[in-house]
């Protein structure tokens, strides 16, 4: 089985986001970047499937500027066999990513595509669903557990009432949730080996893909600062404040 894993380069989850002065977006200059945590989980699951001898090859792909090479090096160090960089200078929206991944899937013919359920920079939670629709493949989203059984995958997903288990016929698209696994750290020897591995570059022209943004960001603003809380003596004072100041009752 060949597995294609999409990994996105995002602002590290430990970094406090700062909005640009002109409100055009968030500041990314001199900011620590890392692999999207949900995509790390997808990559870890692919490596585990290979360790079970279910998968034979793992291909990591990243779309974006030259900085994506660093993310792909990390993917190689964690366990990916090959890495593909698709250079795009503009911000890529979910539908654009789905179209690019579809073209790549047609070329590579993977039996399984794994990607995080969402990216922490835009929280769209759309790419996996759009990709499955474009490929006309079965999909399972927000995977809590994945079992590959011959020509199908059994996927457990968390829902409001508990767990829902679905069977999807391969090839399929699966998006991963936080509780699927705990990603491993790349070892130093693997990091050194990854630095010497080649990263393939495919342009949009080579993939015969034309992308046009369908959405335009008008303005980005920080949320209002929360006011300090107050202590009340008893329930009567609480109800009085909720009625007079908050006007919620």
N, C-alpha and C positions, 0 to 999 in steps of 0.2 A: 504493500500500500504506500502511495505517495501522499504526503500531507503538506498542504500549503498553509502557512501561518502569516497573517498580516500583523506587523508590529509598527506602532506609531510613536514618533518622537514628540514628547510633550514636556511642559514645564514640570520639574520634579514635584511630587506631591507634598514635600516638606517646605517648599518655597512659598512665601506669602505673595500672592498675586498683586501686582501694581498696575493701575490703569494709566495709559499714556496721557500726557497733559492735554492733548487735543481731542481725547475721547474716541480716537479711531480704533482702539483695541487695547490689548494688554502688553506690557513691556516684556520683551524677550531678550533684549541685549544684555550681555553679561549676567545671564540668569542660568542656573544649573538646569540642564535638560536630562531626561531619562526616558526609558521605555514605559509606555502606558502600562500601569499595573495590571489591568485586565488582559492585556496582550501578553504580559509575562506569564500569566496563568495559562493562557492558551498554548504558549510555547512549552511550558512545563508539561502540560498534558500530552502534547505531541511527543516529547522526549520519553515520557513514561510508556506511551504506546509502542515506541520503538524498542524500549527495554524489554517489553513483553513479546517482542518479535512480531507484533501486529503490523507495525510500520517499518518500511525499509529506508525511506528517504524523507527528510524534513527540509522544506524550502521556506526560508524567511524572506518576506518582501516588505519594503518600506517605501513610502511615497512622500517626496518632499525635497528640501534643499540638501546641500552637501553634508550637513550635520547628521543626516540619516545614516551615513556610513558608520558613525560611532555606535548608533543603536544596533545596526546590523552586526558589527563586530561583537557586541555584547551577546546578540542572539547566537552567533557562531560559537562563542565561548560557552554558552549554556548548553548547546547541543545540536543546533541546526547544522545540516550537512552542506547546504548551499545558501547563498544570500543574493538577492536581487534588489538593486536600487533603481527606482523610477524617478528621475529628477523632474520636479515641478517647482517653479519659483513662487507661484501664487498659493494662497490658502486653498486647500482642497476640501470641498464639502462632501457630505456622505454619498450623494448620488454620483459625484465625480469619482470618488474612490471605488464605488461599486462597479462602475463601468470599466475602470482600469483593471480591477481584480478579475472581472469577467473575461477581459481579453487575455489576461495572463493565464487564467484557468483553461481557456480554450487551447492555448499553446502547450501548457505543462500537463494537462489532463490529470489532475490529482483526484484521488478517491474521496478525500475529505478536506474541507477548508475550515480552519479554526481561527477565530478572532475574538477579541474581547467584546463583551456585550455593549460597551460604550468606551469612549475616550474621556479622560477626566478634564480635558480642556474645554470641550463643548457639550459633553453629556447628551449627545443626540440619540444614541441607541437606535440607529437607523441603518447603518451600513450593511450589517449581516442580513437583515430582512430584504433590503433592496437587491443585494447581490444574489440571494436565493431566487428572487423573482426574475431577475434578468437571465439567470442561468436555467430557470425552470427546474430547480433542484428542490428536494425536501429540505426543511430547516427545523432546527430545534434551538430555542433561545434560552439564555440565562441558565446554562447547564450547571447542575449541582453535582451530577455524577454521570460518567460516560462509560459504557461498556460496548465494545465493538464485537459483534457476533457475525462472523463470515461476511455476508453481503449487506448487513444492516447494523445500525447503531442504536442502542437502547439508552435513552437520555432521561435523567430525572431532573425536573425543574421545580424550583420553589414557587408556590403560589400562595394566595392569602389563606387557603384552607389547609395547607400542608405541602405535600409533594405530588407532582403530576409526572407520570412516566409515559414517554412516547417512544415508538419505534420509527426510525426513518431509514429508508432504503438508500444505500450508497450508490453514487456519490451524493454528498449532502453538505450543507453549511451548518455549523454549530457555533454559537456564541457562548462564551464562558462567563460564569459569575464568580464572585469572590471566594465562596466556600468550596469551590471545586478541588483546590489543592493549595499547597504552600510552595511557591517557586523556590528553587535551589539557588544558592550563590555560585557564581562561576569560579572555578578554582584557578589559581595563578598559572599552572601549566597550560590550562585550556585557554586562558586569556592570552598568553604568549603565542600559542599556536594559532589563535584566531587572527592575530595581527598579520600573519603571513598568508592567510587564506585569501583567494581572490573574491572580489565582489563584482558580480555581473551588473552591467548597466544597460537598461532598456529604455529607449525614449518613447514618448507618446506616438511619434511617427512610426516607429517600428511595430508598435502594438495596434496601429491604425485606429487610434482613439483621439477624438477631439473633445475637449472639455470646455464648457462655458458655465460660469457660476450662475445659479438660478436665484441666489439670495444675495442681498447686499446689506452689510452691517451699517446701520445709520449712525449709531452712537453707543458707546460703552461707558457705563457709569458704575461707581462703587455703590454698594448698598448703604442705606443710611445707618449711622452708628446707633447701636442700642442704648437707650437711656438706662441709667442706674436703677436697680430695683429698690423697693422700700419695704420695710417691715411693718406689719399691722399688729394691733394688740389682740384682736379677736375676729371672729367670723363676721360680726356686725359691721365692723369698720371696713373689712374686705368688701362686703356687699355694697357698702356706701360708696367706696372709691370706684368700684366697677361701674356703678350707676352714674356717678357724677363726673368722674374724670375720663374713664375709658369709654363710657357710654355703650357698654356691651350688653347691659341688662336694663 
